[in-house]
């Protein structure tokens, strides 16, 4: 029998506080208030490489956002100049 234990790192606890809100007893993903600061060209590139795709026929990029809270403002944040 193998026993192990885990621990919580303060860095990840802070990330969780920034990226999740509690609604109806469940934690759901939401945008942090400083998303415009976090959404750098490099961050967008990482996001696309992990959760995105490129449609060659129509020449557009799709970024998967299904797990985000619908009222979280993601659409307007991505469209901001």
C-alpha positions as CSV (number, residue, x, y, z in Angstrom):
1,X,0.0,0.0,0.0
2,X,1.3,3.4,-1.0
3,X,0.5,6.5,1.0
4,X,1.0,10.0,-0.1
5,X,-0.1,13.5,0.8
6,X,-0.4,16.7,-1.0
7,X,-0.1,20.3,0.0
8,X,-1.4,23.6,-1.2
9,X,1.0,26.2,-2.5
10,X,0.1,29.9,-1.7
11,X,0.8,30.9,-5.3
12,X,-1.9,28.6,-6.6
13,X,-4.3,29.6,-3.9
14,X,-4.0,33.2,-5.1
15,X,-4.5,32.2,-8.7
16,X,-7.7,30.4,-7.7
17,X,-9.0,33.5,-5.9
18,X,-8.3,35.6,-9.0
19,X,-9.8,33.2,-11.6
20,X,-12.8,31.6,-9.9
21,X,-16.0,32.9,-8.3
22,X,-18.4,30.9,-6.2
23,X,-21.9,30.6,-7.5
24,X,-24.6,28.3,-6.1
25,X,-22.0,26.5,-4.0
26,X,-19.7,25.8,-7.0
27,X,-16.6,27.5,-8.2
28,X,-16.7,28.6,-11.8
29,X,-14.0,30.2,-13.9
30,X,-14.3,34.0,-14.3
31,X,-12.1,36.7,-15.6
32,X,-9.9,38.6,-13.1
33,X,-10.4,42.3,-12.9
34,X,-7.0,43.0,-14.4
35,X,-7.6,40.9,-17.5
36,X,-6.5,43.7,-19.9
37,X,-3.1,43.7,-18.2
38,X,-2.8,40.0,-18.3
39,X,-3.8,39.5,-21.9
40,X,-0.4,40.3,-23.5
41,X,0.5,39.1,-27.1
42,X,2.5,36.2,-25.5
43,X,-0.4,35.2,-23.3
44,X,-2.7,35.1,-26.3
45,X,-0.2,33.0,-28.2
46,X,-0.1,30.5,-25.3
47,X,-3.9,30.5,-25.1
48,X,-4.3,29.8,-28.8
49,X,-1.6,27.1,-28.8
50,X,-3.4,25.3,-25.9
51,X,-7.1,26.0,-26.5
52,X,-7.3,27.4,-30.0
53,X,-7.4,26.6,-33.7
54,X,-7.0,28.3,-37.0
55,X,-9.6,27.9,-39.8
56,X,-7.6,28.0,-43.0
57,X,-10.6,28.2,-45.3
58,X,-12.2,31.3,-43.6
59,X,-8.9,32.6,-42.1
60,X,-9.9,33.1,-38.5
61,X,-8.8,32.0,-35.1
62,X,-11.0,30.2,-32.6
63,X,-10.2,30.3,-28.9
64,X,-12.1,27.9,-26.7
65,X,-13.8,29.7,-23.8
66,X,-16.6,27.3,-22.9
67,X,-15.6,27.0,-19.2
68,X,-15.8,30.8,-18.5
69,X,-18.7,32.3,-16.6
70,X,-21.1,33.7,-19.3
71,X,-21.5,37.1,-17.7
72,X,-17.7,37.5,-17.1
73,X,-17.0,39.9,-19.9
74,X,-14.7,37.7,-22.0
75,X,-16.2,38.6,-25.3
76,X,-15.8,42.4,-24.8
77,X,-12.3,41.9,-23.3
78,X,-11.1,40.1,-26.4
79,X,-12.7,42.7,-28.7
80,X,-11.1,45.7,-26.9
81,X,-8.5,47.5,-28.9
